[in-house]
Amino acid sequence: MSSIQSTYEERPAGATAAPAAAVPIPAPQAIGAPLLLLLAAAAGVSVASLYYSQPMLGLLGADMQASASTAGWVPTLTQLGYALGILLLAPLGDRYDRRRIILVKAVALVGVLLASGLAPGMGSLLAASLGVGLAATMAQDVVPAAATLAPAAQRGRMVGTVMTGLLLGILLSRVVSGLVAQLWGWRNMYLLAASAMAVLVVAVWRGLPHFAPTTQLGWLALMRSMWELWRQHAALRRAALAQGLLAVGFSAFWSTLAVMLHSQFQLGAAAAGALGLAGAAGALAAPLAGRMADRRGPELVTRAGAALAAAAFASMATAPWLGAQGQLLLIVAAAVVFDFGVQAVLVAHQTIVYGIAPEARSRLNALLFTGMFVGMASGAALGSWVLDHAGWLGVVALATVSALAALAVRCWPHAR
């Protein structure tokens, strides 16, 4: 067993920055199928809001009379808002009833999605995009809720199942938004998303149980305790860094794909979104990775997943030697493999991080996903810049290097 695995399995539950403020956690019971389905749906529908804009950027920019670089700020600000919300808002799940937090964010998400669909100009759309990112962090309250409800022996599998819902939301959002935008316009996509979130508000209100707070720390003290958690736990730092590096390549690929398909293959928003179906196959990695992490430890999963992602990204460098149909098939195959690898690594990292200090799961989750979505925002910005200056092969090189760097982080010798 690796040192990281033994760390998260054997560490006393009270080993946090402020143990005196911790509240005892009752032993969890198995999650029933209806509740597990609700948690998976809540994670998927909420996080999908971050990605609706990607296949629609061409239509959106033309309608708003905005340049490609200006339109590119829509997904960038959404990702930045998500990272900011994870850092500043997600830790509140340890202090307050997670059910109440999830409901408040869900209602807010309905509002900002409506504002996006009704935005009169680019400035108001960019402001609403930042709000979408902030409110969509409800997904990062749902996943720790599943970890809290699950027994330790089943935590990897149950978190993996909820993550399947979240990842399907990420990947299928592109399919839906590309199709809806092409048929009925990008504004109607946002309005449809707001309607779906309104239905979810009712479902969460009726079906989600209450959660007892695990600390009495105030917000400022929570922020300070996060620094202590970051400083004390090397396993957390390694997980956040490796996941952030993988996210750079993941985001660079998906945020530039629609532009590349339009310029090289004359394909529209629906085609760009449909390629999300290929990536959706990668969501199968979540429950598989969870089971493997439960049985064999997460370290093996992190290395295998990062290696798969790097190989898939690198394979797209062979595209110039293929015809148009071969290039499209290669992109589809690579998307399946690298999505599988990236999501497997994420579930393994969550298994590591959630075991460090059970009473601080929201804060630990916030730190892990802040690193990930800083990487996502960086990948969106870098991907657009690289596409302009080095073309699609430049984006492929960026994604490959970032995945190899993540693999190096996971393989680098560490204290035992």
Secondary structure, 3 states (H helix, E strand, C coil): CCHHHHHHHHCCCCCCCCHHHECCCCCCCCCCHHHHHHHHHHHHHHHHCCCCCHHHHHHHHHHHCCCHHHHCHHHHHHHHHHHHHHHHCHHHHHCCCHHHHHHHHHHHHHHHHHHHHCCCCHHHHHHHHHHHHHHHHHHHHHHHHHHHHCCHHHHHHHHHHHHHHHHHHHHHHHHHHHHHHHHHCHHHHHHHHHHHHHHHHHHHHHHCCCCCCCECCCHHHHHHHHHHHHHHCHHHHHHHHHHHHHHHHHHHHHHHHHHHHHHHHCCCHHHHHHCHHHHHHHHHHHHHHHHHHHHHCHHHHHHHHHHHHHHHHHHHHHHHHCCHHHHHHHHHHHHHHHHHHHHHHHHHHHHHHHCCCHHHHHHHHHHHHHHHHHHHHHHHHHHHHHHHHHHHHHHHHHHHHHHHHHHHHHHCCCCC
